[in-house]
Each structure stands twice: as structure tokens, then as C-alpha cells.
């Protein structure tokens, strides 16, 4: 099956991958990750504010699917889901989705543009991308004046407690002393602020891919046998696998 981007009124969509037939390709990277269900590349536009969001989903209804971007989700929470969704591509080939996603990310300059809520390019493969100065500034603008509710504080505390489950009994006892906990926080802060450390970690994380075992998400350099590429996301009352 060979997919081509859906034709719309936009004349800027070029069929970058029309000549590539995944059924006859000898490139193993082309064949890796081929799935039977359709993946949609879309652009959503908020009807009240005009803000746009470029994203992808394997949801059966990409119009109903609200998107998962941090800035975009905050915008939806504030202004409501009054959105028009336009499908740019429907395909079963993640490589093709990535190709077209990168094309539109560059065409519309979605990270730097104030018209878009995206803080990283749409790669379509679940991999992390290094955050640019523009990405951080865009996210910072959405956090300005934001106050944490008691519910958000509770969730943050629960998340910390969950992360601490893997710690040894000795470490937990050590960190339970306020002075030791503050000392450890200062040590971690010093490491994080070491020149070049953020860039090093960002580069390392950008090479990892999201995968899941049907229950929880992982980030691996190579997806292990038995795991599925992409992240599990809560969508309504259903858990979906989102590439």
C-alpha cells in the first residue's frame, strides 16, 4: 500500500515521498515501524484565538482528539476546545509521517512562530528534541502568572513519592532528614548548572525513543523485542498508543 498526502487547497504541500514504495524498499529503516493502523498528521486551529498546533495521532477520530502539546493543552484548558482540524497526511508509514512532519515544521517555522503552540518540531517518531531558546521562551510565556492549585500540589507530591519508590531504605532514611535533603538538592542543582551539562543531557535524551509494554511508557535507545513503539496516552476513558 502506498500512501500520498491528502490534497487540500494549500499549494505548498509537496509529495516528498511519492516515489518511495515501502513494499519494495531495501532500506531496513523504511520497513521498521510499519503499522497497520493509520497515522494522521494534522494542524489544528483554535476558532476563537487563531492559535495553531501541528501534531500527529493514531486516534480513530483525529478531529475529536484534542492534541498533547504542553502549550496547546493549556490553551485548550483556558479557551475551550473550539477547534478546526485539517488532516495533512494519512499514512501507515511512520517514516513518511516524519518526513512530512519535518517539512511542515520548517515551512511554518512552528517553534519560533507565535501563531503555533508547538515548542519542538513535529518529528512523528516519539523521540525527544533538544529545546531551543525559542521553545523555552514560548513555554515560559504560558507559565507567566500561573498559580499552583491545591490539587496540582497534591499531584506533584504524589509523583515525587512514586519516584522515590525505587530508592533504597538507607537512601530514604538519609533524605528524610531536612538538612540532608536540602544538601542533596543543592548538589543536583550544581550538577545541572555545570556548563555544557544541559546540552549533553538534551542530546542524550533526543536520541531515545518512546516505547511501551501496554502498561507503562519507557525511553530506550533501541526498542526491545515485545515492546511497541510510541507512548501510551489517556484519551477519554481509553488508553491509546500514540506514535
Steps between C-alpha positions, in 0.01 A plus 500: 500500500646836400368812666512855374420817691135600474445788259365824644464860390855568619742498209806471722457127567748312287503127478848443636458126521278404208783315330579284802314169511545342843400160368807484274749711694828336595566750777435327831430836662207547263347170605557550870186609679252437217161464664158397373298781657501847342704785646372851448705817468276796571496872565246631750386863511316647797192674363498772768868585536652384171779306672615197300651164592673249273477145629442133427281225642379145439164579657209373291361855499778762462236774506380395845855441624605825668881479470771449761734801480569671833430856384209385283331307784525802729347715228212254457443486874472880512302566182315171445518252214350715225733376228514430128715200403654458156656167404829546313592133465354157568752216481608171656870580460659688797799590282278680253319678785835616635606628160185705446496610866851644468403666173208687656694578819760680290252651255297669773792543745268366769745526792581869459161607362259656748217365285582144608492335843775249409820522704688232301480392132246230418721197436228237515720232658452559871861613548592797715651809345749743655317808626604822333498846657177570309341184642581599857378856447171377355442267793603773745236735360228245573626458859504874572259581782398137540427389857505143622170373638476273802413217262813558287715516815351170613571337164859628506552357847355164393731496198802564722397218732459266204846588369648431844374140501816374329727652766666274754393507864833658595459780245143569611611527861780738399271725295230501768722738698425856374864612509611201292216551252598867448863399459408244236286755313793742493730228367258413219451869418878550478531203264214623281649850477846375406592657163409263218302259718156605372612471138655159570184367664279650231703329229487171688123518551439597136648169390253296706169371363171456679365147529257316725409154626127569499507617861765770535729712283878470465776684315759276338780542251381178334141377533516152664322198355148474632455876540306735276632826356327815627348624825186392678265794549174539686235603247159536660437170678737306271874446493641545150844443358623830352803491272 
